[in-house]
């Protein structure tokens, strides 16, 4: 069995009934290895050498926001951009992101300037050398120096970004009170494991704006009209304008341990087609085409397969057209929330409390594994060990169909 529930409160958190076995507590994070301990010791020596003037203007004229992450986490930061814009409408807001997230925020109306940095550790590629991250930090700090009154490091453990703000000489440096971050910050705020990531980021904005009391608003993604036109043409050419509900399934995930078995998606897709006359749309990136191809080949009715054929804007436009989007915890599922599509999210190793769908709508359902060690928030299990961490496989197709059917009936 899985945990199934609807969001019913107004605090933005997914509400579920937790039926995990009571006999075991989730494990804590793994103990840091020798290299992590050495690095932390080095950061604690280096950080205090930077000045902490906190002499920034009472009304900041220029604010730097740092978020190195990919699609889902970047979307979680967008409500804070709006809070900052509303608090300081005259301030120039600059966002420093990786090139992998540029399309997520390129048209965000709350950002005045977008700067790109290939943040070490977030490229999903091996680093070129041990010294490369520090050379990049020094060069980027020189480019940022003298430009900002304040900086917010929006990721909880991003010590590289915190160090960057100190090296750039930014007077006010706000981030989370973590051992690796604290040495570089002027304002270190608590990070709570029981608070949604959207709310976490909002606390940093509130530190810069003490009178701010507004609750973070919805996720923001601006879909372009050309993308909407292309999505409409693509669907029309494939006969989807027949009145049948369009149901997107995104079977991939950012980590293998978060993926639900392809055979389970086949069962869900076939049953939604048979029981609700749904038209199935498979989505994914180029690397996920083998997964969607395997699902498509196993279905009795051919689905629409858009995997590898859309950019982010076009994917968002397709999701706008859907009566429902299904998938594991992933950026595209949060993109569906941002554009207003109802969703069903499957959670195993990741905490839905921190990373669940963020919306005031009650049309977003969270299904969780019943494994006692979930959530462990660990995604880097070696391939040889994945079979021992198959918490996603315990989510039953029956529960997914039941949740999806409830949304489709309401819609």
Protein Blocks (a to p, Z undefined) as FASTA:
>chain_A
ZZddddfbfnopacdddfbdfkbccdddddddfklmmmmmmmmmmmmmpccfkpacfbdf
bdcdddfbdfklmmmmmmmmmmmmmmmmmbccdddddfklmmmmmmgckbfbdcddddeh
ilopacfbfklmmmmmmmmmmmmgokafbdcdfbfklmklmmmmmmnopabacddddfkl
mmmpmbdcdddfkbcfklmmmmmmmmmmmmbcbdcddddddddfklmmmmmmmmmmnopa
nopacddddfbdfbfklpccfklmmmmmmmmmmmnopacdddddfklmmmmmmmmmmpmb
dcddfehiacfklmmmmmmmpgbdcddddfklmmmmmnopacddddfkbcfklmmccdfb
fkbccdddfbfkbcehiakbcfklmmmmmmkmmpcfklmmmmmmmmmmmZZ
